[in-house]
Amino acid sequence: MQAAPVRATAIPSFTNALRAVESLLLSSGQRTARRNAWTSVLEDRRRAKDRVEAQRVLEQTYIVRP
């Protein structure tokens, strides 16, 4: 008696599932706009982090050499 063949079906990641739902609900232009907006948010967060780091370095430099 042979064992039944195993069929592997990939379980989509949460991100892929969200993108699939997004593609059903939004037109192409709306998807692009949403992704562009999210890219802008991430870039703003990166710049804010860089500003905080630069401020910390400047404050340390000032304290070390008054």
Beta strands, then each sheet from edge to edge (+ up, - down):
end
